[in-house]
Every structure is written in C-alpha cells, then in structure tokens.
C-alpha cells in the first residue's frame, strides 16, 4: 500500500501549546502535482475514527507530536474539511514547532492518505473516498486552503516527488 501525501497552508499564531485548524480542505485545488487534485466534501467521513492517526513533523514517523489514540489529536469532519486540534508535547520537537509556527517559518500542513475512490478528468483528480493515516506540519505546501492557530491547552489533559508517488498510467485514467 502506498500512501499519498499532500500539503496545505496553515497560518498560525502561537499563544500556548495547542494547534488547531483545517488539516484537509474540501473543494479546493492543489498546486500542480503535476496534475490538479481536489479532495471532495466527505471524502474522509467514513474513515475518521477508525484507526490511530498521528500528527508528525515533515511526515517523519519518528517525530510524533500527537495522535488520536492518546487523545492529544482530535479530528472532526466538517463542511470545510477535516479539522484538527492537537496538544503539542513538551518535547524538543513540540517546543521547536511552537517557535517555528509563531515565527511564521512553518505555515503549512500535509496529510498522508490512500484514495479508495477517485475520478480523473484529463489532468484533474477528484478524491471521493479515502483513508487518512497521518497529518504533518511541513514547510512546503501542495494545498493553500486552511487556517490554524496555536493556543493554550487549558481544559484538556516541496517537493512533488516527496509528497506524491504517481504511476504514469494514472494520468491516463
């Protein structure tokens, strides 16, 4: 199984240790990948909550910031897309990400998924149904339609080749 990874922009204000926003925007075009991709509304509706999803740094499985199993990452299906809220840990990566987000050095999110159902029209791909495996804070985006903010967590304990593995035949579908 090959996991596709896509990036989206997030704007952040740092005021604590919680980051939240839209992890996966619905109905917006990606940057050229070399094709244009759109995640359709509800594409992850049947999947959210079925497996542990981690929040990573740059898709690196060794740099976990939060996950759904522990409750430090919450994902919710909504009108605009899949929203998230994550408590950043008091680790070197958590501390670094707070500073990098606050200073605007990191302004992007990404997500790793497997499309179960998609539709191709020329060089445009619409993802209709998919399984989500991870969301990541990244530097280089493929999608630019999201917003995130970092706040105190008080009441709760670019490369195309890097983001995409594409078989040449898929463009002809």
MIDOSE-1310 file (N, C-alpha, C; in nm, 2 decimals, decimal comma, always signed):
residues 173
xxxx	+0,08/-0,12/+0,00/+0,00/+0,00/+0,00/+0,09/+0,12/+0,00; +0,06/+0,21/-0,09/+0,13/+0,34/-0,10/+0,05/+0,45/-0,05; +0,10/+0,54/+0,04/+0,03/+0,65/+0,10/+0,07/+0,77/+0,02; -0,03/+0,84/-0,03/-0,01/+0,97/-0,10/+0,00/+1,08/+0,01
xxxx	+0,08/+1,18/-0,01/+0,09/+1,29/+0,09/+0,07/+1,42/+0,02; -0,01/+1,50/+0,08/-0,04/+1,64/+0,03/-0,03/+1,74/+0,13; +0,01/+1,86/+0,09/+0,04/+1,97/+0,19/-0,06/+2,08/+0,17; -0,09/+2,15/+0,28/-0,18/+2,26/+0,28/-0,12/+2,37/+0,37
xxxx	-0,16/+2,49/+0,34/-0,10/+2,60/+0,42/-0,18/+2,62/+0,55; -0,11/+2,65/+0,65/-0,18/+2,69/+0,78/-0,11/+2,82/+0,83; -0,20/+2,91/+0,87/-0,15/+3,03/+0,93/-0,16/+3,01/+1,08; -0,05/+3,05/+1,16/-0,05/+3,02/+1,30/-0,02/+3,14/+1,38
xxxx	-0,08/+3,15/+1,50/-0,05/+3,24/+1,60/-0,02/+3,16/+1,72; +0,10/+3,18/+1,78/+0,14/+3,10/+1,89/+0,11/+3,17/+2,02; +0,03/+3,10/+2,11/-0,01/+3,15/+2,24/-0,02/+3,04/+2,34; +0,05/+2,94/+2,32/+0,04/+2,82/+2,41/+0,09/+2,70/+2,35
xxxx	+0,02/+2,59/+2,37/+0,07/+2,46/+2,32/-0,03/+2,38/+2,24; -0,14/+2,44/+2,19/-0,24/+2,37/+2,12/-0,25/+2,43/+1,98; -0,24/+2,35/+1,88/-0,25/+2,39/+1,74/-0,39/+2,34/+1,68; -0,46/+2,42/+1,61/-0,59/+2,37/+1,56/-0,61/+2,44/+1,42
xxxx	-0,70/+2,38/+1,35/-0,74/+2,44/+1,22/-0,80/+2,33/+1,12; -0,78/+2,36/+0,99/-0,83/+2,26/+0,89/-0,71/+2,18/+0,84; -0,71/+2,05/+0,86/-0,60/+1,97/+0,82/-0,61/+1,93/+0,67; -0,74/+1,91/+0,63/-0,77/+1,87/+0,49/-0,88/+1,96/+0,44
xxxx	-0,85/+2,05/+0,34/-0,96/+2,13/+0,29/-1,04/+2,06/+0,18; -1,17/+2,08/+0,18/-1,25/+2,02/+0,08/-1,28/+2,12/-0,03; -1,29/+2,07/-0,15/-1,33/+2,15/-0,27/-1,24/+2,26/-0,31; -1,11/+2,25/-0,28/-1,01/+2,34/-0,33/-0,90/+2,27/-0,41
xxxx	-0,85/+2,34/-0,51/-0,75/+2,28/-0,59/-0,61/+2,28/-0,53; -0,54/+2,17/-0,55/-0,40/+2,17/-0,51/-0,31/+2,25/-0,60; -0,19/+2,27/-0,57/-0,09/+2,32/-0,66/-0,07/+2,21/-0,76; -0,01/+2,24/-0,88/+0,02/+2,14/-0,98/+0,11/+2,03/-0,92
xxxx	+0,07/+1,90/-0,94/+0,15/+1,79/-0,87/+0,22/+1,69/-0,96; +0,21/+1,68/-1,08/+0,18/+1,77/-1,19/+0,04/+1,78/-1,23; -0,05/+1,70/-1,18/-0,19/+1,72/-1,20/-0,25/+1,80/-1,09; -0,38/+1,85/-1,11/-0,45/+1,92/-1,01/-0,54/+1,83/-0,94
xxxx	-0,54/+1,83/-0,81/-0,62/+1,74/-0,73/-0,72/+1,82/-0,64; -0,83/+1,77/-0,62/-0,93/+1,82/-0,53/-0,98/+1,71/-0,43; -0,99/+1,74/-0,31/-1,05/+1,64/-0,21/-1,19/+1,68/-0,20; -1,28/+1,59/-0,23/-1,43/+1,62/-0,23/-1,48/+1,62/-0,09
xxxx	-1,58/+1,70/-0,07/-1,65/+1,70/+0,06/-1,69/+1,56/+0,11; -1,66/+1,52/+0,23/-1,70/+1,39/+0,28/-1,60/+1,28/+0,24; -1,49/+1,31/+0,18/-1,40/+1,20/+0,13/-1,35/+1,12/+0,25; -1,33/+1,18/+0,37/-1,28/+1,11/+0,48/-1,39/+1,08/+0,58
xxxx	-1,52/+1,11/+0,55/-1,63/+1,09/+0,65/-1,64/+0,95/+0,70; -1,63/+0,85/+0,62/-1,64/+0,71/+0,66/-1,52/+0,66/+0,73; -1,41/+0,73/+0,73/-1,28/+0,68/+0,78/-1,24/+0,74/+0,92; -1,28/+0,86/+0,94/-1,23/+0,93/+1,06/-1,28/+0,85/+1,19
xxxx	-1,18/+0,82/+1,27/-1,21/+0,75/+1,40/-1,19/+0,60/+1,38; -1,16/+0,55/+1,27/-1,14/+0,40/+1,25/-1,00/+0,35/+1,28; -0,90/+0,44/+1,28/-0,76/+0,40/+1,31/-0,69/+0,51/+1,38; -0,58/+0,48/+1,44/-0,50/+0,58/+1,50/-0,43/+0,67/+1,39
xxxx	-0,45/+0,80/+1,41/-0,39/+0,89/+1,31/-0,29/+0,98/+1,39; -0,17/+0,99/+1,34/-0,06/+1,07/+1,41/-0,04/+1,20/+1,35; +0,00/+1,30/+1,43/+0,05/+1,43/+1,38/+0,20/+1,42/+1,38; +0,26/+1,44/+1,27/+0,41/+1,43/+1,26/+0,47/+1,56/+1,22
xxxx	+0,60/+1,56/+1,23/+0,69/+1,67/+1,17/+0,74/+1,62/+1,04; +0,70/+1,68/+0,93/+0,76/+1,65/+0,79/+0,74/+1,50/+0,75; +0,62/+1,45/+0,79/+0,59/+1,31/+0,75/+0,69/+1,21/+0,81; +0,76/+1,24/+0,92/+0,86/+1,16/+0,98/+0,80/+1,08/+1,09
xxxx	+0,78/+0,95/+1,07/+0,72/+0,87/+1,18/+0,80/+0,86/+1,31; +0,92/+0,90/+1,31/+1,00/+0,91/+1,43/+0,98/+1,04/+1,50; +0,90/+1,13/+1,45/+0,88/+1,26/+1,51/+0,74/+1,29/+1,53; +0,68/+1,21/+1,62/+0,53/+1,22/+1,65/+0,51/+1,33/+1,75
xxxx	+0,41/+1,42/+1,72/+0,37/+1,53/+1,80/+0,25/+1,50/+1,88; +0,16/+1,42/+1,82/+0,03/+1,39/+1,89/-0,03/+1,27/+1,81; -0,14/+1,21/+1,87/-0,21/+1,10/+1,80/-0,35/+1,09/+1,86; -0,44/+1,03/+1,77/-0,58/+1,02/+1,81/-0,60/+0,92/+1,93
xxxx	-0,52/+0,81/+1,93/-0,53/+0,71/+2,03/-0,51/+0,77/+2,17; -0,42/+0,86/+2,19/-0,39/+0,92/+2,32/-0,49/+1,03/+2,35; -0,56/+1,08/+2,25/-0,65/+1,20/+2,27/-0,58/+1,33/+2,26; -0,45/+1,33/+2,22/-0,38/+1,46/+2,20/-0,40/+1,51/+2,06
xxxx	-0,46/+1,44/+1,98/-0,50/+1,48/+1,84/-0,65/+1,45/+1,83; -0,73/+1,55/+1,79/-0,87/+1,53/+1,77/-0,90/+1,57/+1,62; -0,97/+1,48/+1,55/-1,00/+1,51/+1,41/-1,15/+1,51/+1,40; -1,21/+1,61/+1,32/-1,35/+1,61/+1,30/-1,39/+1,65/+1,16
xxxx	-1,49/+1,58/+1,10/-1,54/+1,60/+0,97/-1,63/+1,73/+0,98; -1,61/+1,82/+0,88/-1,69/+1,94/+0,88/-1,72/+1,98/+0,74; -1,79/+2,09/+0,72/-1,83/+2,15/+0,59/-1,71/+2,18/+0,51; -1,61/+2,25/+0,57/-1,49/+2,30/+0,50/-1,38/+2,19/+0,48
xxxx	-1,39/+2,08/+0,56/-1,29/+1,98/+0,55/-1,27/+1,91/+0,68; -1,16/+1,84/+0,70/-1,13/+1,77/+0,83/-1,05/+1,87/+0,92; -1,12/+1,91/+1,03/-1,05/+2,00/+1,12/-0,97/+1,92/+1,22; -0,87/+1,98/+1,29/-0,79/+1,92/+1,39/-0,77/+2,01/+1,50
xxxx	-0,74/+1,95/+1,62/-0,69/+2,02/+1,73/-0,59/+1,92/+1,80; -0,47/+1,97/+1,82/-0,36/+1,89/+1,88/-0,29/+1,96/+1,99; -0,26/+1,89/+2,10/-0,18/+1,94/+2,20/-0,03/+1,91/+2,17; +0,05/+2,01/+2,15/+0,19/+1,99/+2,13/+0,26/+1,95/+2,25
xxxx	+0,35/+1,84/+2,24/+0,41/+1,79/+2,36/+0,52/+1,88/+2,41; +0,56/+1,86/+2,53/+0,68/+1,94/+2,59/+0,81/+1,86/+2,56; +0,83/+1,84/+2,43/+0,95/+1,77/+2,38/+1,03/+1,87/+2,30; +1,14/+1,83/+2,25/+1,22/+1,92/+2,17/+1,14/+1,95/+2,04
xxxx	+1,08/+1,85/+1,97/+1,00/+1,88/+1,85/+0,88/+1,97/+1,88; +0,81/+1,94/+1,99/+0,70/+2,03/+2,03/+0,74/+2,17/+2,06; +0,84/+2,19/+2,13/+0,89/+2,32/+2,16/+0,94/+2,39/+2,03; +1,01/+2,32/+1,95/+1,06/+2,38/+1,82/+0,94/+2,42/+1,73
xxxx	+0,84/+2,33/+1,72/+0,73/+2,36/+1,63/+0,65/+2,48/+1,68; +0,64/+2,50/+1,81/+0,57/+2,62/+1,86/+0,64/+2,75/+1,82; +0,78/+2,75/+1,82/+0,86/+2,86/+1,78/+0,85/+2,88/+1,63; +0,86/+2,77/+1,56/+0,86/+2,78/+1,41/+0,72/+2,83/+1,36
xxxx	+0,62/+2,79/+1,42/+0,48/+2,83/+1,38/+0,47/+2,98/+1,42; +0,50/+3,01/+1,54/+0,49/+3,15/+1,59/+0,57/+3,25/+1,50; +0,68/+3,21/+1,46/+0,77/+3,30/+1,38/+0,73/+3,29/+1,23; +0,64/+3,21/+1,19/+0,59/+3,20/+1,05/+0,69/+3,12/+0,96
xxxx	+0,78/+3,05/+1,02/+0,87/+2,97/+0,94/+0,80/+2,85/+0,89; +0,72/+2,79/+0,97/+0,63/+2,68/+0,93/+0,50/+2,74/+0,93; +0,43/+2,72/+0,81/+0,30/+2,77/+0,79/+0,21/+2,67/+0,72; +0,25/+2,55/+0,71/+0,18/+2,45/+0,63/+0,15/+2,32/+0,70
xxxx	+0,05/+2,25/+0,65/+0,01/+2,12/+0,70/+0,02/+2,03/+0,58; +0,02/+1,90/+0,60/+0,02/+1,80/+0,50/-0,06/+1,68/+0,55; -0,10/+1,59/+0,47/-0,17/+1,47/+0,51/-0,13/+1,35/+0,43; -0,13/+1,24/+0,49/-0,10/+1,11/+0,42/-0,22/+1,03/+0,41
xxxx	-0,26/+0,98/+0,29/-0,38/+0,91/+0,27/-0,37/+0,81/+0,16; -0,47/+0,72/+0,16/-0,48/+0,63/+0,05/-0,62/+0,65/-0,01; -0,63/+0,68/-0,14/-0,76/+0,70/-0,21/-0,82/+0,57/-0,23; -0,94/+0,55/-0,19/-1,02/+0,43/-0,22/-1,10/+0,45/-0,35
xxxx	-1,15/+0,57/-0,37/-1,23/+0,60/-0,49/-1,19/+0,74/-0,54; -1,15/+0,75/-0,66/-1,12/+0,88/-0,72/-1,18/+0,89/-0,86; -1,18/+1,01/-0,92/-1,23/+1,03/-1,06/-1,13/+1,12/-1,13; -1,09/+1,07/-1,25/-1,00/+1,15/-1,33/-1,07/+1,21/-1,45
xxxx	-1,05/+1,34/-1,47/-1,09/+1,41/-1,59/-0,97/+1,49/-1,65; -0,91/+1,44/-1,75/-0,79/+1,49/-1,81/-0,68/+1,49/-1,70; -0,63/+1,60/-1,67/-0,52/+1,61/-1,57/-0,57/+1,65/-1,43; -0,70/+1,63/-1,41/-0,76/+1,67/-1,28/-0,81/+1,54/-1,20
xxxx	-0,77/+1,53/-1,08/-0,81/+1,41/-1,00/-0,90/+1,46/-0,88; -1,02/+1,40/-0,87/-1,11/+1,43/-0,76/-1,10/+1,31/-0,67; -1,07/+1,32/-0,54/-1,06/+1,22/-0,44/-1,20/+1,21/-0,38; -1,27/+1,10/-0,40/-1,41/+1,09/-0,35/-1,42/+1,02/-0,22
xxxx	-1,33/+0,92/-0,19/-1,33/+0,84/-0,07/-1,18/+0,81/-0,04; -1,14/+0,82/+0,09/-1,00/+0,79/+0,12/-0,99/+0,76/+0,27; -0,87/+0,69/+0,30/-0,83/+0,66/+0,43/-0,72/+0,75/+0,48; -0,73/+0,81/+0,60/-0,63/+0,90/+0,65/-0,54/+0,83/+0,74
xxxx	-0,41/+0,85/+0,72/-0,31/+0,78/+0,81/-0,23/+0,88/+0,89; -0,21/+1,00/+0,84/-0,13/+1,10/+0,92/-0,15/+1,24/+0,87; -0,13/+1,33/+0,96/-0,13/+1,48/+0,93/+0,01/+1,52/+0,98; +0,07/+1,62/+0,91/+0,20/+1,66/+0,94/+0,21/+1,81/+0,93
xxxx	+0,30/+1,87/+1,01/+0,34/+2,01/+1,00/+0,46/+2,00/+0,90; +0,45/+2,08/+0,79/+0,56/+2,08/+0,69/+0,59/+2,22/+0,64; +0,69/+2,23/+0,57/+0,74/+2,36/+0,52/+0,69/+2,39/+0,38; +0,67/+2,29/+0,29/+0,63/+2,31/+0,15/+0,49/+2,26/+0,12
xxxx	+0,40/+2,34/+0,08/+0,26/+2,30/+0,06/+0,22/+2,25/-0,08; +0,12/+2,17/-0,09/+0,06/+2,14/-0,21/-0,08/+2,20/-0,22; -0,15/+2,22/-0,10/-0,28/+2,29/-0,09/-0,25/+2,42/+0,00; -0,32/+2,52/-0,04/-0,31/+2,65/+0,03/-0,44/+2,70/+0,09
xxxx	-0,53/+2,61/+0,13/-0,66/+2,65/+0,18/-0,69/+2,60/+0,32; -0,62/+2,65/+0,42/-0,65/+2,62/+0,56/-0,61/+2,73/+0,65; -0,65/+2,72/+0,77/-0,61/+2,81/+0,88/-0,58/+2,73/+1,00; -0,49/+2,77/+1,08/-0,46/+2,71/+1,21/-0,41/+2,81/+1,31
xxxx	-0,43/+2,78/+1,43/-0,39/+2,87/+1,54/-0,34/+2,79/+1,65; -0,24/+2,84/+1,72/-0,19/+2,77/+1,84/-0,23/+2,85/+1,96; -0,29/+2,78/+2,06/-0,34/+2,84/+2,18/-0,31/+2,75/+2,30; -0,33/+2,81/+2,42/-0,31/+2,74/+2,54/-0,41/+2,62/+2,55
xxxx	-0,36/+2,51/+2,60/-0,45/+2,39/+2,61/-0,49/+2,37/+2,75; -0,59/+2,45/+2,79/-0,63/+2,46/+2,93/-0,72/+2,35/+2,98; -0,82/+2,32/+2,91/-0,93/+2,23/+2,97/-0,92/+2,08/+2,92; -0,81/+2,05/+2,85/-0,79/+1,91/+2,80/-0,66/+1,87/+2,85
xxxx	-0,67/+1,73/+2,94/-0,54/+1,68/+2,98/-0,46/+1,67/+2,84; +0,92/+2,04/-0,09/+0,83/+2,06/-0,18/+0,86/+2,01/-0,31; +0,85/+1,94/-0,22/+0,90/+1,87/-0,34/+0,79/+1,77/-0,39; +0,75/+1,78/-0,52/+0,65/+1,69/-0,57/+0,68/+1,55/-0,54
xxxx	+0,80/+1,50/-0,57/+0,84/+1,36/-0,55/+0,82/+1,32/-0,41; +0,84/+1,41/-0,32/+0,83/+1,38/-0,18/+0,69/+1,36/-0,13; +0,59/+1,43/-0,19/+0,45/+1,43/-0,15/+0,37/+1,33/-0,23; +0,43/+1,29/-0,34/+0,34/+1,21/-0,43/+0,42/+1,10/-0,50
xxxx	+0,36/+0,98/-0,50/+0,41/+0,87/-0,57/+0,30/+0,83/-0,67; +0,34/+0,86/-0,80/+0,24/+0,85/-0,90/+0,29/+0,75/-1,01; +0,20/+0,66/-1,04/+0,23/+0,57/-1,15/+0,19/+0,64/-1,28; +0,27/+0,63/-1,38/+0,25/+0,71/-1,51/+0,11/+0,68/-1,56
xxxx	+0,06/+0,56/-1,55/-0,06/+0,52/-1,61/-0,18/+0,59/-1,55; -0,17/+0,64/-1,42/-0,28/+0,70/-1,36/-0,33/+0,83/-1,43; -0,23/+0,90/-1,49/-0,27/+1,02/-1,56/-0,36/+1,00/-1,68; -0,36/+0,87/-1,73/-0,44/+0,84/-1,85/-0,58/+0,80/-1,81
x	-0,61/+0,78/-1,68/-0,75/+0,73/-1,64/-0,85/+0,84/-1,66
